[in-house]
Amino acid sequence: MEVLAILIPVSLFLGLLGLGAFYWTLKRGMYDDPEGDSRRILNPEFDDAPKPVEKDKP
């Protein structure tokens, strides 16, 4: 039972830390442009696929 005296405050602190991080991301506007993300994923300029390897022809 003594371990609960440590685990409860630690879990409350971690929960508040996560809530604070979420609030910080809201204030910085990280969720404001979902339409832009959907367009960037289809743009070939941002394509991270590896380029095909050209084989030497003898």
C-alpha positions in Angstrom: 0.0 0.0 0.0 2.9 2.3 0.5 3.7 2.1 -3.2 0.4 3.9 -3.9 1.7 7.0 -2.2 4.3 7.1 -4.9 2.4 5.9 -7.9 -0.6 8.1 -7.6 1.3 11.4 -7.6 3.6 10.2 -10.4 0.6 9.2 -12.5 -1.1 12.5 -11.8 2.1 14.4 -12.7 2.4 12.5 -16.0 -1.2 13.0 -16.9 -0.9 16.8 -16.3 2.3 16.8 -18.3 0.6 15.1 -21.2 -2.4 17.5 -21.0 0.0 20.5 -20.9 1.8 19.2 -24.0 -1.5 18.8 -25.8 -2.6 22.3 -24.8 0.8 23.7 -25.9 0.3 22.1 -29.4 -3.1 23.6 -29.6 -1.8 27.1 -28.8 1.0 26.7 -31.4 -1.5 25.9 -34.1 -0.3 22.4 -35.0 -3.8 21.2 -35.8 -4.9 24.2 -38.0 -4.1 22.9 -41.5 -5.5 19.4 -42.1 -6.4 20.3 -45.7 -2.8 21.2 -46.5 -1.6 17.9 -45.3 -3.9 16.0 -47.6 -2.6 18.0 -50.6 1.1 17.6 -49.7 0.8 13.9 -49.5 -0.2 13.8 -53.2 2.4 16.3 -54.3 5.4 14.6 -56.0 7.7 17.3 -54.8 7.5 15.8 -51.3 7.9 12.2 -52.5 10.3 10.3 -50.2 10.4 7.1 -52.3 13.8 5.9 -53.3 14.8 6.6 -56.9 15.1 3.5 -59.1 18.6 2.2 -59.6 19.7 2.3 -63.3 21.6 -0.9 -64.3 24.5 -0.5 -66.6 23.9 -2.0 -70.0 26.9 -3.7 -71.5 
